[in-house]
Amino acid sequence: MSSVSDNQLANKSQAWSALFSEPMSDLVKRYTASVFFDKRLWKADIEGSLAHAEMLNAQGILGAEDHAAIQRGMAQIRSEIEAGQFEWKLDLEDVHLNIEARLTELVGIAGKRLHTGRSRNDQVATDVRLWLRGEIDELSVLLQALQSALVDVAEKNAEVILPGFTHLQVAQPVAFGHHLLAYVEMFARDAERLADARRRVNRLPLGAAALAGTSYPLDRERVAKTLGMEGVCQNSLDAVSDRDFAIEFAAAASLVMVHVSRLSEELILWMSQSFGFIDIADRFCTGSSIMPQKKNPDVPELARGKTGRVVGHLMGLITLMKGQPLAYNKDNQEDKEPLFDTVDTLKDTLRIFAEMAGGITVKPEAMERAALKGYATATDLADYLVKKGLAFRDAHEIVAHAVKTAIGSGLDLSQLPLAELQKFDARIGEDVFQVLSLRGSLEARNILGGTAPAQVRAQVARHRVRLG
């Protein structure tokens, strides 16, 4: 046997090895292989292969006997993988070649015929899209669960007064329920973004082959319909090289995590002794190895940290694609690990936050005390004067002087005597004290989108209808 034949024999596990005169080194195998992370695509790979085989049979490219053998072999492979009995081989590089090799072992030449009219380039693009579509569907359910959990807490706290902040300074009183519903709005937009991105994920590259399409009379629309996809990628070069869908998903996922991080920051602040507004259930916290009094909000802290991880994956995917010429390049193997980790991180975070929301204990007295410290009803006094006929800018200046006096006296505006208030403007009457109360301020904002308890309940009802 010639030396070339020996080398070919040594290299026979690679599907592409016939051209090469020496085997791939073990170092290169490890460096280039993806099977130990892309094997999670196995369900999508089998699903896409079965749809491809069905189409090949319908087009007269694959015989009925071969088609039946492929279906039978794939069913066995599915069973082996689900049972943990499938042997994943590094020499076979990736999920696609591992499944194809096992199929050929099981059904012979029919397994080799399955790859007719396709390439790993369009195959992997199809697999990733199918997998990501399913993950988006799961994430949408998790986002809905988190929204529902926050709506539950908001409904219970529609009357609870929280100091609203701007610049982290007490600004105006708001209902705690109203504050939580702001996050529901954020997560609702996140769900919309994911649903919109799903439409662009759900398009079929299969049939683009390596980059130029194929000479076989494929029916790509049939495959798309079989797989429940909304359309076919129209340009073969774009079909195999596009990863916009992954970047778009990562961007939407980053926004979800940004919203989680903002909520986390507030939970951490509110739980601190300096605020004391809430408590988080013990099962979501840890203690200190040295300070026995500590109860640390580890879950929201870690979620805040994991946000950087997800945003980093977005940056990595954008950078991965920015310099690639058409069409497919090996660089694109690097799209999977950040995409997989983004999905895993987001799913875990949404699950734990939906559960944690139900374990929040609200401390209304502490919230109300804090609201009284920052002259939160000063704007209400200005509005009161405007309704008495003053221009707002004049009213603003008058109230600023009143606040200055109250600060000097160590009193809240509502604690200043009427005679003292009337020194700033004679139009101030007894009815001002209702205006200056926290409850009065809250009730007065009974406008669509406002913080009045009636509006909070109306928004809760709207969200319950929307969330089903």
C-alpha positions as CSV (number, residue, x, y, z in Angstrom):
1,M,0.0,0.0,0.0
2,S,1.4,3.4,-0.9
3,S,2.2,6.1,1.7
4,V,-0.5,8.2,0.3
5,S,-3.0,5.5,0.8
6,D,-1.7,4.9,4.4
7,N,-2.3,8.6,5.1
8,Q,-5.7,8.5,3.6
9,L,-6.6,5.5,5.7
10,A,-5.4,7.3,8.8
11,N,-7.4,10.3,7.9
12,K,-10.6,8.4,6.8
13,S,-12.8,9.7,9.7
14,Q,-12.9,13.2,8.1
15,A,-15.7,13.5,5.4
16,W,-13.5,15.8,3.3
17,S,-10.2,13.9,3.7
18,A,-9.7,12.3,0.3
19,L,-7.8,15.3,-1.1
20,F,-5.3,15.5,1.7
21,S,-1.9,13.7,1.9
22,E,-1.5,13.8,5.6
23,P,-3.8,13.4,8.6
24,M,-4.9,16.4,10.7
25,S,-2.8,16.8,13.8
26,D,-4.4,16.2,17.2
27,L,-3.8,19.8,18.2
28,V,-5.7,21.0,15.1
29,K,-8.5,18.5,15.8
30,R,-9.0,20.0,19.2
31,Y,-8.7,23.5,18.0
32,T,-11.2,23.2,15.1
33,A,-13.7,20.7,16.5
34,S,-17.0,22.0,17.8
35,V,-18.8,18.7,18.6
36,F,-18.5,19.2,22.4
37,F,-20.5,22.4,22.3
38,D,-22.6,22.2,19.1
39,K,-24.0,18.7,20.0
40,R,-26.9,20.5,21.6
41,L,-28.1,21.2,18.1
42,W,-28.8,17.5,17.6
43,K,-32.6,17.8,17.6
44,A,-32.5,20.6,15.1
45,D,-30.0,18.6,12.9
46,I,-32.2,15.5,12.9
47,E,-35.4,17.6,12.2
48,G,-33.7,19.5,9.3
49,S,-32.3,16.3,7.9
50,L,-35.6,14.5,7.9
51,A,-37.3,17.5,6.2
52,H,-34.5,17.5,3.6
53,A,-34.8,13.7,3.0
54,E,-38.6,14.0,2.6
55,M,-38.2,16.7,0.0
56,L,-35.5,14.7,-1.9
57,N,-37.8,11.8,-2.0
58,A,-40.8,13.9,-3.2
59,Q,-38.5,15.4,-5.9
60,G,-37.4,11.9,-7.1
61,I,-33.8,12.5,-6.0
62,L,-33.9,10.0,-3.2
63,G,-35.7,6.6,-3.5
64,A,-38.5,5.5,-1.2
65,E,-36.3,2.7,0.2
66,D,-33.5,5.0,1.1
67,H,-35.9,7.5,2.5
68,A,-37.5,4.9,4.8
69,A,-34.0,3.8,5.9
70,I,-33.0,7.3,6.8
71,Q,-36.2,7.8,8.8
72,R,-35.6,4.5,10.6
73,G,-31.9,5.4,11.3
74,M,-32.7,8.8,12.6
75,A,-35.3,7.4,15.0
76,Q,-32.6,5.1,16.4
77,I,-30.1,8.0,16.7
78,R,-32.7,10.1,18.5
79,S,-33.3,7.3,21.0
80,E,-29.5,6.8,21.5
81,I,-28.9,10.5,22.2
82,E,-31.9,10.8,24.5
83,A,-30.7,7.7,26.5
84,G,-27.1,9.1,26.7
85,Q,-25.8,6.1,24.7
86,F,-24.6,8.0,21.6
87,E,-20.9,8.2,21.2
88,W,-19.8,11.7,20.2
89,K,-16.4,11.5,18.5
90,L,-13.8,14.4,18.3
91,D,-12.5,13.0,15.0
92,L,-15.9,13.8,13.4
93,E,-15.6,17.5,14.3
94,D,-19.2,18.5,14.8
95,V,-22.7,17.4,15.4
96,H,-23.5,17.1,11.7
97,L,-20.8,14.6,10.8
98,N,-21.3,12.6,14.0
99,I,-25.0,12.1,13.2
100,E,-24.3,11.4,9.5
101,A,-21.6,8.9,10.3
102,R,-23.8,7.0,12.8
103,L,-26.6,7.1,10.3
104,T,-24.4,5.5,7.7
105,E,-23.3,2.8,10.2
106,L,-27.0,2.0,10.7
107,V,-28.4,2.2,7.2
108,G,-25.5,2.0,4.9
109,I,-25.4,3.9,1.6
110,A,-28.7,5.6,2.2
111,G,-27.0,7.6,5.0
112,K,-24.4,8.8,2.5
113,R,-27.2,9.9,0.1
114,L,-28.8,12.2,2.7
115,H,-26.2,14.9,2.0
116,T,-27.3,15.3,-1.6
117,G,-28.0,18.9,-2.4
118,R,-26.7,20.4,0.8
119,S,-23.5,21.5,2.5
120,R,-22.5,21.8,6.1
121,N,-22.6,25.5,5.5
122,D,-26.4,25.7,4.9
123,Q,-27.0,22.8,7.2
124,V,-25.5,24.5,10.3
125,A,-27.2,27.8,9.5
126,T,-30.5,25.9,9.4
127,D,-29.8,24.0,12.6
128,V,-28.9,27.2,14.5
129,R,-32.0,28.9,13.3
130,L,-34.3,26.0,14.2
131,W,-32.7,25.7,17.7
132,L,-32.8,29.4,18.3
133,R,-36.5,29.6,17.3
134,G,-37.3,27.0,19.9
135,E,-35.3,28.9,22.6
136,I,-37.1,32.1,21.7
137,D,-40.4,30.4,22.3
138,E,-39.3,29.2,25.7
139,L,-37.9,32.6,26.6
140,S,-41.2,34.2,25.6
141,V,-43.0,32.0,28.1
142,L,-40.4,32.8,30.8
143,L,-40.8,36.6,30.2
144,Q,-44.6,36.2,30.5
145,A,-44.1,34.4,33.8
146,L,-41.9,37.2,35.2
147,Q,-44.3,39.9,34.1
148,S,-47.2,38.0,35.7
149,A,-45.2,37.7,39.0
150,L,-44.5,41.5,39.0
151,V,-48.1,42.3,38.2
152,D,-49.2,40.2,41.2
153,V,-46.9,42.2,43.5
154,A,-48.0,45.5,42.0
155,E,-51.6,44.7,42.6
156,K,-51.0,44.0,46.2
157,N,-49.2,47.3,46.6
158,A,-51.3,49.7,44.6
159,E,-51.9,51.9,47.7
160,V,-48.3,51.6,49.1
161,I,-46.5,54.9,48.9
162,L,-42.9,54.8,47.7
163,P,-40.6,57.9,47.3
164,G,-40.1,58.3,43.6
165,F,-36.5,59.4,42.7
166,T,-34.8,61.4,40.1
167,H,-31.0,61.6,40.3
168,L,-31.5,59.3,43.3
169,Q,-33.0,62.2,45.2
170,V,-36.6,62.1,46.5
171,A,-38.7,63.6,43.8
172,Q,-42.4,62.8,44.1
173,P,-44.5,60.1,45.8
174,V,-45.5,57.1,43.7
175,A,-47.3,53.9,44.3
176,F,-45.0,51.0,44.8
177,G,-47.2,49.0,42.4
178,H,-46.8,51.8,39.8
179,H,-43.1,51.5,40.2
180,L,-43.1,47.7,39.6
181,L,-45.4,48.1,36.6
182,A,-42.6,50.2,34.9
183,Y,-40.6,47.0,34.8
184,V,-43.5,45.1,33.4
185,E,-43.6,47.6,30.5
186,M,-39.9,47.0,29.9
187,F,-40.3,43.3,29.9
188,A,-43.3,43.6,27.6
189,R,-41.2,45.5,25.1
190,D,-38.6,42.8,25.4
191,A,-41.2,40.1,24.6
192,E,-42.2,42.2,21.5
193,R,-38.6,42.4,20.4
194,L,-38.1,38.7,20.7
195,A,-41.3,38.0,18.8
196,D,-40.2,40.3,16.0
197,A,-36.7,38.8,15.9
198,R,-38.2,35.4,15.7
199,R,-39.7,36.2,12.3
200,R,-36.2,36.8,10.9
201,V,-34.7,33.8,12.6
202,N,-37.4,31.6,11.1
203,R,-36.2,31.6,7.5
204,L,-34.7,28.6,5.7
205,P,-31.0,28.6,4.4
206,L,-31.1,24.9,3.5
207,G,-30.7,24.4,-0.2
208,A,-28.2,27.2,-0.6
209,A,-25.6,24.4,-0.3
210,A,-22.0,25.6,0.1
211,L,-22.6,29.1,-1.3
212,A,-24.0,29.0,-4.8
213,G,-27.1,26.9,-4.6
214,T,-27.2,23.4,-6.2
215,S,-27.9,21.8,-9.6
216,Y,-30.4,19.4,-8.0
217,P,-34.1,20.3,-8.5
218,L,-34.7,21.0,-4.8
219,D,-38.1,22.3,-3.5
220,R,-36.8,24.7,-0.8
221,E,-40.3,26.1,-0.1
222,R,-41.5,22.5,0.7
223,V,-38.7,22.1,3.3
224,A,-39.6,25.5,4.8
225,K,-43.2,24.5,5.1
226,T,-42.3,21.1,6.6
227,L,-40.2,22.9,9.2
228,G,-42.7,25.5,10.0
229,M,-40.5,28.3,8.7
230,E,-41.9,31.6,7.5
231,G,-39.8,31.9,4.3
232,V,-36.7,30.9,2.4
233,C,-33.4,32.9,2.4
234,Q,-33.4,34.3,-1.1
235,N,-29.7,34.6,-1.8
236,S,-27.5,31.6,-1.4
237,L,-24.4,33.6,-0.5
238,D,-26.3,35.5,2.2
239,A,-28.1,32.3,3.4
240,V,-24.9,30.6,4.5
241,S,-23.0,33.6,5.8
242,D,-25.7,35.6,7.5
243,R,-25.6,35.7,11.3
244,D,-27.7,38.9,11.6
245,F,-30.3,36.8,13.3
246,A,-28.0,35.7,16.1
247,I,-26.7,39.3,16.6
248,E,-30.3,40.6,16.7
249,F,-31.3,38.0,19.2
250,A,-28.2,38.8,21.3
251,A,-29.1,42.5,21.2
252,A,-32.7,41.7,22.4
253,A,-31.3,39.5,25.1
254,S,-28.9,42.2,26.2
255,L,-31.8,44.6,26.6
256,V,-33.7,42.0,28.7
257,M,-30.6,41.7,30.9
258,V,-30.2,45.5,31.2
259,H,-33.8,45.7,32.5
260,V,-33.1,42.8,34.9
261,S,-30.0,44.7,36.0
262,R,-31.9,47.9,36.7
263,L,-34.4,46.0,38.7
264,S,-31.6,44.2,40.5
265,E,-29.9,47.5,41.4
266,E,-33.2,48.8,43.0
267,L,-33.8,45.5,44.9
268,I,-30.2,45.7,46.3
269,L,-30.7,49.4,47.3
270,W,-34.2,48.8,48.8
271,M,-33.0,45.8,50.8
272,S,-30.0,47.7,52.3
273,Q,-30.3,49.0,55.9
274,S,-30.0,52.6,54.5
275,F,-33.4,52.1,52.7
276,G,-35.0,49.2,54.4
277,F,-37.9,49.2,51.9
278,I,-38.1,45.5,51.3
279,D,-36.8,42.1,52.3
280,I,-36.0,39.3,49.9
281,A,-36.7,35.7,50.9
282,D,-33.9,33.9,52.6
283,R,-33.7,31.3,49.8
284,F,-32.4,33.9,47.4
285,C,-29.8,35.3,49.7
286,T,-26.5,34.2,51.4
287,G,-24.7,35.1,54.5
288,S,-21.1,36.1,55.3
289,S,-18.3,33.8,56.3
290,I,-17.1,36.3,58.9
291,M,-20.0,38.6,59.7
292,P,-22.9,36.7,61.2
293,Q,-25.4,39.5,60.9
294,K,-25.1,39.7,57.1
295,K,-27.9,38.8,54.6
296,N,-26.6,39.4,51.1
297,P,-28.9,39.8,48.0
298,D,-26.7,37.5,46.0
299,V,-29.2,36.7,43.3
300,P,-29.8,40.3,42.1
301,E,-26.1,41.0,42.5
302,L,-25.2,38.1,40.3
303,A,-27.8,39.0,37.7
304,R,-26.4,42.5,37.6
305,G,-23.0,40.9,37.0
306,K,-24.3,38.5,34.4
307,T,-25.6,41.4,32.4
308,G,-22.1,42.3,31.4
309,R,-21.6,38.7,30.3
310,V,-24.5,38.8,27.9
311,V,-23.7,42.3,26.6
312,G,-20.1,41.0,26.1
313,H,-21.5,38.2,23.9
314,L,-23.3,40.7,21.8
315,M,-20.1,42.6,21.3
316,G,-18.3,39.4,20.5
317,L,-20.8,38.4,17.8
318,I,-20.7,41.8,16.2
319,T,-16.9,41.7,16.1
320,L,-16.9,38.2,14.8
321,M,-18.9,39.3,11.7
322,K,-17.5,42.7,11.0
323,G,-14.5,41.7,8.8
324,Q,-15.8,38.6,7.0
325,P,-15.9,38.5,3.2
326,L,-18.7,36.4,1.6
327,A,-19.5,33.6,1.9
328,Y,-19.1,31.1,4.8
329,N,-15.9,31.3,6.9
330,K,-14.6,29.1,9.7
331,D,-14.9,32.2,11.9
332,N,-18.6,31.4,12.1
333,Q,-18.0,28.4,14.3
334,E,-17.4,31.0,17.0
335,D,-21.0,32.1,16.9
336,K,-22.3,29.2,18.9
337,E,-20.8,29.4,22.3
338,P,-21.7,33.0,22.9
339,L,-25.2,32.4,21.6
340,F,-25.6,29.2,23.7
341,D,-24.4,30.9,26.8
342,T,-26.6,34.0,26.2
343,V,-29.7,31.7,26.0
344,D,-28.7,29.7,29.1
345,T,-28.0,32.8,31.2
346,L,-31.2,34.5,30.1
347,K,-33.3,31.4,30.8
348,D,-31.8,30.9,34.3
349,T,-32.2,34.5,35.2
350,L,-35.8,34.9,34.1
351,R,-36.8,31.7,35.9
352,I,-35.2,32.7,39.2
353,F,-36.5,36.3,39.0
354,A,-40.1,35.2,38.5
355,E,-39.8,33.0,41.6
356,M,-37.9,35.7,43.6
357,A,-40.6,38.3,42.9
358,G,-43.1,36.3,44.9
359,G,-40.7,36.2,47.8
360,I,-40.5,40.0,48.3
361,T,-41.7,41.4,51.6
362,V,-42.7,45.1,51.3
363,K,-42.2,47.5,54.2
364,P,-44.7,50.3,53.7
365,E,-43.8,52.3,56.8
366,A,-40.2,52.6,55.8
367,M,-41.1,53.7,52.3
368,E,-43.5,56.4,53.6
369,R,-41.0,57.7,56.2
370,A,-38.5,58.1,53.4
371,A,-41.0,59.9,51.2
372,L,-41.6,62.4,54.0
373,K,-37.9,63.3,54.1
374,G,-37.5,64.8,50.7
375,Y,-40.3,67.4,50.4
376,A,-41.9,65.1,47.9
377,T,-45.1,67.2,47.6
378,A,-43.4,70.5,46.7
379,T,-44.6,70.1,43.1
380,D,-48.1,69.6,44.3
381,L,-48.0,73.0,46.1
382,A,-46.8,74.6,42.9
383,D,-49.6,73.0,41.0
384,Y,-52.0,74.2,43.7
385,L,-50.9,77.8,43.2
386,V,-51.2,77.5,39.4
387,K,-54.8,76.4,39.9
388,K,-55.3,79.6,42.0
389,G,-54.1,81.7,39.1
390,L,-50.3,82.0,39.3
391,A,-48.0,81.3,36.4
392,F,-46.1,78.0,36.9
393,R,-42.7,79.7,37.0
394,D,-43.9,82.1,39.7
395,A,-45.4,79.3,41.6
396,H,-42.2,77.4,41.3
397,E,-40.2,80.2,42.9
398,I,-42.6,80.7,45.7
399,V,-42.5,77.0,46.6
400,A,-38.7,77.0,46.5
401,H,-38.8,79.7,49.2
402,A,-41.3,77.7,51.2
403,V,-39.1,74.6,51.1
404,K,-36.1,76.7,52.2
405,T,-38.1,77.9,55.2
406,A,-39.2,74.3,56.0
407,I,-35.7,73.0,55.8
408,G,-34.5,75.7,58.2
409,S,-37.3,74.8,60.6
410,G,-36.7,71.0,60.3
411,L,-40.3,70.5,59.2
412,D,-42.1,69.0,56.2
413,L,-44.2,71.5,54.1
414,S,-47.3,69.8,55.4
415,Q,-46.1,70.7,59.0
416,L,-45.8,74.4,58.4
417,P,-48.7,76.4,60.0
418,L,-51.2,77.9,57.6
419,A,-50.2,81.4,58.6
420,E,-46.6,80.6,57.7
421,L,-47.6,79.3,54.3
422,Q,-49.8,82.3,53.6
423,K,-46.7,84.5,54.0
424,F,-45.6,83.1,50.7
425,D,-48.9,83.7,49.0
426,A,-52.2,84.9,50.4
427,R,-54.2,82.6,48.1
428,I,-53.1,79.5,50.1
429,G,-56.1,78.2,52.1
430,E,-57.0,75.3,54.5
431,D,-57.4,73.0,51.5
432,V,-53.7,73.1,50.9
433,F,-53.0,70.4,53.5
434,Q,-54.8,67.8,51.5
435,V,-52.6,68.7,48.6
436,L,-49.5,68.5,50.7
437,S,-50.2,65.0,52.0
438,L,-48.5,62.0,50.4
439,R,-51.8,60.3,49.9
440,G,-53.3,63.4,48.4
441,S,-50.4,63.7,46.0
442,L,-50.8,60.1,44.9
443,E,-54.5,60.3,44.4
444,A,-54.3,63.5,42.4
445,R,-52.3,61.9,39.6
446,N,-55.4,60.0,38.3
447,I,-54.5,60.3,34.7
448,L,-53.7,57.6,32.1
449,G,-50.2,56.4,32.9
450,G,-50.2,58.1,36.3
451,T,-49.5,56.8,39.7
452,A,-52.9,57.0,41.4
453,P,-54.0,53.7,42.9
454,A,-57.0,53.7,40.5
455,Q,-54.7,53.9,37.6
456,V,-52.4,51.2,39.0
457,R,-55.4,48.9,39.2
458,A,-56.5,49.7,35.7
459,Q,-53.0,48.9,34.4
460,V,-52.9,45.7,36.4
461,A,-56.2,44.7,34.7
462,R,-54.8,45.6,31.3
463,H,-51.7,43.5,31.8
464,R,-53.7,40.5,33.1
465,V,-55.8,40.6,29.9
466,R,-52.6,40.9,27.7
467,L,-50.8,38.2,29.6
468,G,-53.8,35.8,29.5
